[in-house]
Each structure stands twice: as C-alpha cells, then as structure tokens.
C-alpha cells in the first residue's frame, strides 16, 4: 500500500480499540450511491467520513492477516496514464452467496474499504473505487460450476473504460459511542433552577402605613417546593413623615410558587422578610420575620420525563427477530430523570432495526435511550441529542450504518 495511506495504531474504525497484530483483516463493501464520501478539504487523498443515504447497507468481510490483496498502480493506457485499482481475496464456504451479495450491492457501483493489519501496532486503511466504482472482474471458478459451493477467489476492479488518474484515498471515519451497560434510573437527579425574580421596583408613599421617614432597601427571592433562590437585584425607596408605606413589585419567576420580600434600612443589610404568593407586597411598617437573604439557591424544578415515546420496526439493522423494549430519560445540566413509559417493537424479516422517538423536554440537553430484550429489563443505553434514535443492533456510527453480514473462513494470502 502507498505510504501516504499508512495510518498509525491510534486510528479506529468500527470499534473502540486500534487494530493490532493478531486481529483479522477487514473488507467493507458498499454501493457508491448509498454513501457520500466526505474528503478532507486540505487533502483530497484523505477521507474524513462517510455519510449514509436512505436505506444504506454496508457489508463487512473478515479474514486472517494479509488475507486481502489490494493494488493501485499507474498504468499506461490509450488515453494516457491511469490508476488501476484491484482487490482480490480467497473465499471458503458459501462462496456463491458472497458473489451474489457483492453483485447485489450494485454492479459497477461498488466501493471498498480495506483494513490491512500488516504489522504489529500499525494498520493500513484505504478506500478503493472512490472515482469510478468497482465491479467483479474475475472469479477463479468456471461458469459451469458457479452454482457449486467451495473455495474460490473473487476480484474487484474498475470498469474497463472508466479509469481515472486518482490514487485511492485513506479513510478517516470517526468512531461514535456504542451502547453502554446501565439500568434505567429509579430516582431522578435532573432539575432546572427556579428563576430569580426580575423587574423588581419599590415605590414609596406618604400614606398607607406607619413607616418613619427613611430610606428602605429590598430584595425578593423565589420559593418552590425544594427551597429558595438567591435575592434579586436590590431596590430602595425613600419615605417621609410617619404614615408612609412602600409598594414592592416584580415579574413572575418560572418555577416559583411564592416569594419572600427582604427588607433593610441599609444597602445590602436586609434583615427581615415578608412572605406572599402575589407579585407585589405593600410594606406598611408591620414587623417581618427575622432573616437574611439566602447566599445560595436551593430552589429548583424537577426536569420532566420524556413523553410520547414510541418504538417501531425499521429497515436494515442487526437486531435479532424478537420483541425489544425501550425507555427514554432526559439529561440536563444537573442530572438524569427517571425512565419514561416503556415502548416496545418486534423486529422481523428485513426490519432488524427499531426507530425510537419521543417529545422534547424543556431543559434537556440530551437523552438516554435504554434497550432491553424483556419488559422492564432495559440494560444498555445510547445517548443522543435528537428526538429520535435508530437502534440497529450494532450501533456503529451512523456515517457507515452497521455490519449486515460477516463472512468467516477467509483463507490464504491472495
């Protein structure tokens, strides 16, 4: 393989660990219309991702070390120098089915990613057919015995009249998190802080109370079922005479069930408070309850659990044909809610994935989708920021869908 396609051991594709000595090689094959190739804008020889299209499928073949032969050479043709890309590998087992799968991927529309574990701690990864696609150009079996099973060799190559002067691309596909073991929380820790009162005003009056002439200072805090917020911005009012009052008003604070109005005779020195469920309070001079403005907030509203959760079978995927069960939780800046009501879907036939969806939750920054194979026994979860998640069983990055088939038994070094 070309030097510029050599990728270090820290590279990851389709798994959490880098490829090291002792692991088999991989060959990913897909229809060129099923995925859009995303190239590095600074180096068109590098691929930074594959973006799946509707109904995308990707086939994965495995073999022993160096079991896939690949070549990219600059050849002389009638129209000038052209790169010729070829892949070949030996097959044992259900070989007719393998050929049928490759042809079904799209004759003349195939691309292939080769992962060659050729040296300890290092691997070479290349993308072939990015320019023109590839076709089955050779099979070391005669047409008379193609219906028979047994070992044979398949070779992929470019269409004869579509050879472009571009070498293969190295592939950089980011790995997204796979499912994480864990059970649905039974106690919610997600909450949203109750708002501090805003728009606070204080207006003095020469009548309506027994306040002496002075300057009075006020702060307002919100109260909910959990506690109190810190104080609002401070306001003040000046009174005259001995029959004065002060009206303090504010706008409603989301999450608050009532309010406390703290009062003092010096700035920042409020020392008593009055409670009210209204959005205003008239200080007539009646003594309040002794207390200072809270220095930390203990008021918050519990984040809602996701609602309208549904689960439905979807095309593709690697889930077994059986019922699957799901619960969804919301995650905010503080923690995670309890699980939603349970939704279930049964996979069958070609529908081996499940689409789970739910309604948005105010304050949520992401969601965990929990999956189980029995009711109320969800034991693995997937995190997403969207309002839907496709459980395809393997949950490789959406950029290259999931492994639909693994054909074992590749032998030899082509």
C-alpha angles and dihedrals in degrees: 000000000000118000094236090060095057111116126194126244091261090071118108131199123174095339141060098245128065118247112267138174114295098037123109125253121254134217119194116194126185142158112269089227092056096063134035113221113228113206129202105259090218096047120025090195090070126075115208098183152344119236113207122227127208113310093000117183129190124191121212123201123186132201144160121285113301091004094134119070116209133174138178116185136167107238134185114246136171090266097044137273114343133176112241116202122196136173127188136172140172118246132201126185126018093016098159090057090051092054091047091052093052092048091047090055087070125293108243091004101082128126126184137203112205119201107192115189094200104150137025110274093003138082137184118223123185138171116223129193095025091135105039108000122239137256136199099272100171141013122184093226127084121244089248095065102033089109090060123087125234143093119324141144128252125198128196121201142156123280109271097245100038107070112144127191096246126111122224119280127240111238124231108180115171117229116233123204116279124210117308123214112246144117129243112272114251093195120050121227098176117109142153120225114249112245124257114240113265136190091044116177135177122201122183126216130193090223141044101060150034101258115139121229107283145104113276125197127208142188127180127211131191123236128203135164092284103045145282137313126230117270127285123241110297122257131184141197133197120224132193133203123008103285100062132133136187126219114209118193137175143168123266115275116218110246096018120126096182142350143232122217111207119204135196141162095226132048112272092004104099107159108172137038145204125211125222140160091210129087092246141039132198113217105209097169098271111146115260132208115282113251145114129240111275113258094206133033121246096169121105141145121234112248112244123252114246113268137197091041113178134176125198134171114259134193121269125009136116102256118131118250102265142090116296126197129211141187126181129211130191122230123204134174091284107039148300133303127229118270125285124239110294122262125193138196132180118221120213141160112349092346099090097147132072127219111211119190137172144172123274119265120216111243095016118132096184143349138233118219111204120203132195138169093224134041114282091358101103107158107165131052141194125205122222138163094213132082094246137046131192111215104205096172098243096046099204113168113299088239090077104019114218142304108276097180137014113196110199129195103061109162142190133009110282 
